[in-house]
C-alpha cells in the first residue's frame, strides 16, 4: 500500500457513528467495573451489616435470630451511647474550628512569604505524613504522667514536681487528644486555604489598596468571603474525618478511664470487637453514619451556596 | 523375517509410569528403614520418643502465639518433623490478644484451615461455644496427663471434656521492696496490704505504695481475685451476677481508697502489664501483685533499679481466708476442622513433653509438668541467689493451692468489657462502689440473659 493510498483512505474515514441509546449506555458500561468493585467491597458489607443490626448476632454464638428493632430501641435508651455521641460532636466542633483558625493564620502567613515558601510548606506538611497510630503513641508518651515530655518540661520551668495525670483527669484527657489531632491535621487545612488565597484575583485588592483599606478590612471584606468555598470544603472533609476518629483516641486512652474520653468509634469497637456484640455494633454504626450523612449534606449545601455568593 | 513390533505411545507412557513409581517406592522405603513404620522406635539423644504412627506427607498447620520467649519452644519442631515425616507450617503468629481475635473470627466464619491452635484458660470457653475445638480425651490418656499439675488440667475442662493441654502457666504473687519494708513482714491480708501501701507512699521520693494494672481484662482480673479472697463470687450457681455483695463492695472500696490516698500512681487506669512492671523496675512502687514471668527482668541490673532489693510472698488473703491467685495457662488445642487430628495430637505431645517443658523452664516460664518442677527446684538449690529457689517453691505452692481462673464461660471477656470501665469509675471516684457495682451487675445480667443463661429448661 502506498502512502498516497493510506492518505486517501484516512481522508475518506468518517467519525464513529453511534445511536442515541448506545450513547446513553456507554458511560454506564465504562463505569461498570468500578461499580462492581465498589458493590462487592462496600455495598454488600453495608447491606449485610444493616441486616445484622436487626438480629442478635454475637460472634461467639453461631446461632442468631431476627429481633426487629430491639437493638435500635436499646440504643436510643443507652445513656453511654449518647454521651459518647455528644462527646464526639463536641470533639469535632472544637477540633475543626481550632484547625480552621490556626490553619487560616498559617495560610495567610505562607501566602505572604516570598522566599522559601516551598521549604516552609514541606516542613509544615510533615505532621500529615505520620500514620495516626504513630501520632497516638507519640502523644501518649508526651502526656505520660511520670515519664512524659510535658510534665518534665513543666518541672524544668516551674520546679514543681507535681505530676499531672494528663490522660486521666477531666478535661485534660480530652484536651490531650484534641492537641494530638490538631497537631496532625492542621496542615491539611493550611494546604486547602493557602490554595484558595493564592487563587484569588489581585485586582480587588489593588482597588482596595487605592481606596485606603487596612489589612484587616481587606481580609474581612475580600479574602474571607472569596475563599468561602475553600473553607467549607476543608471543614466538610475534616468534619467527616473527625466524626470517624478512632486511631489516636484508641492508642492514647482507649476511650477511658471509665468512659471519660469515650467517642463513638471507641465505644463501637469495645462493643463489637472486644464484646463480640456485632449486632449492637452494627446498629450503632448505622445511626452514626446516617447522622454523619445528614451533617455532610448540610455542609455541602453551604459549599454550593457560598460558591453562588462568591460569583455574585 | 519377523515383523518389527513398535510399542504405542500409550504403552510407552504406561511402562514409564510404572518404572517411575517403582523407583520412588524403593527410594522412600530405603529412607525409612528402621522407621516407626517398621514398628521400631527412634530415639534421638535428649528428645522424647515418638511412638507409633508416621505422618509422612502430612502438614500440620499451626496458629501460634509469638513474641518474647514463646518462639524458643518452636525450635524443637524440626526434630519432630524428622521423626514423623510430617511438616509443620505456621499459618499465623501473634501476641495473645491478636491471636485470640483471629481465632474467634475464624471459628465464627468457619474459615479454620489449621490443625493446632494456641489456647488459654481465659479464652478457650468461647472457642468451645463457637464449636471450634476438638475434645482431647480421645487423644490424651490418663497416663499422658498424670505428670501435669492437676489444677491446670482441671482448668481446661468443661462440659465433661478436656479442651486444652497446658504448656505453661502464670499466677501472681506479691512483689515487695525489702529496702522499703525493712524489718516489717509483708502483708498477709488485703487489709494489711491496704494499710501498708498507704504508709509506704512517699511523695518526696516519688514512691507509691502500690499499683494495679488499671484497664481492660487486667483490671477485671485483679478485682476478681480480691473479690474471691474476700469471700465473694462473680456468679451464683444460677449464673446470676452477685459481685455487688459486701465482699465486692469491700474489694472495690479498697481500690478507691488507695487511689484517693495517692497510694497509687494517678494515671494507673491507663496501665497494663508492661506499664506496671516498668514502674516497679524503675523503683517507684513499694509492693504489688505481679506475674512471675517478670522475675528475670526485675533481677537484671541493666533493666531494673530494684535488682536484689525485692522479695516475693504469697498473694494476700481476704475475709474468706482464701489467698488471691488469679491465674491462667497457655496451651495447645486441636481444631474441630483439622483433617490431621492424630498428627496434631502428636505435635502437641512433643511440644508439652518433659523436654519441651524443661527448655521453657530454663527461660523462666512456669511450666505445667510436676516432674520438671521437681527437677528445677532441685537444681535451684545450688543457685547463688536464694530467691531463685524460693520463687520456684512459691510458684509451685500457688499452682497447687491458689490457682483460680475466671469463670470458664465464653462471656468472660464481654463481661469484663462491661465491668472494667465501671471499676475504673469507682477507682477515680466518679461513682460510689455500691452504685457502680449495682450498675455493673444489671448490665452483666442483661448480657447473660441475651446469651441464654436464664431460659427455662
Interface residues (C-beta under 8 A of the other chain):
Chain A: X56 X58 X59 X60 X61 X62 X144 X145 X146 X161 X163 X165 X166 X167 X168 X169 X253 X254 X256 X257 X258 X259 X260 X270 X271 X273 X274 X275 X276 X277
Chain B: X101 X104 X105 X108 X126 X129 X130 X131 X206 X214 X215 X216 X265 X266 X267 X269 X270 X279 X284 X410 X411 X413 X414 X417 X418 X421 X422 X424 X425 X427 X428 X430 X450 X451 X452
